[in-house]
C-alpha cells in the first residue's frame, strides 16, 4: 500500500522560478519570505523578502524589512533596504524609506523617496541572491521552494 522506496523528485532552480506566489491584500506575515519564483505582495510583511526572480509590491503593500530581488516593480511602501540586482521600477504610488541599491532604476513621477543612501549601477549588481531551501541551511531535495514563514495570519 505504501511504497517507502519512492524516489524523491529533484526540482531544478529553473523549474522553481516559473512558480508565482501571491500574498494578498488583508494578509499580514511576520517573518522572512524567500522564494525562487516571482512574487506579488499586496498585503503586509514584517520581515525580509527575498526572490531570485521578480517582485511586485502592489498599491496596498507595506514592507517593514529588507527587500532583495533580481527585478522589482514597487507601487507600495517599503521601510528598509531595497536591493535589486537588475531593474528597479518605482511607480507613482511608491514610497521608499531607507536605502536603495539597484543595477538600473526607473522612477515614475510621483514616487516618494526618503533614502539615506542610493547606489545605481555596477556596484549594486555584484551581489548574488541566495535562497535557503532547506532546514538549518542544509540543501533539501523535493518540492519545497519556499522557506517556512515564522508566523502568518490572514486578517
C-alpha positions, 0 to 999 in steps of 0.5 A: 500500500505504501511504497517507502522506496519512492524516489524523491523528485529533484526540482531544478532552480529553473523549474522553481522560478516559473512558480508565482506566489501571491500574498494578498491584500488583508494578509499580514506575515511576520517573518522572512519570505524567500522564494525562487519564483516571482512574487506579488505582495499586496498585503503586509510583511514584517520581515525580509523578502527575498526572490531570485526572480521578480517582485511586485509590491502592489498599491496596498503593500507595506514592507517593514524589512529588507527587500532583495530581488533580481527585478522589482516593480514597487507601487507600495511602501517599503521601510528598509533596504531595497536591493535589486540586482537588475531593474528597479521600477518605482511607480507613482504610488511608491514610497521608499524609506531607507536605502536603495541599491539597484543595477538600473532604476526607473522612477515614475513621477510621483514616487516618494523617496526618503533614502539615506543612501542610493547606489545605481549601477555596477556596484549594486549588481555584484551581489548574488541572491541566495535562497535557503531551501532547506532546514538549518541551511542544509540543501533539501531535495523535493518540492519545497521552494519556499522557506517556512514563514515564522508566523502568518495570519490572514486578517 
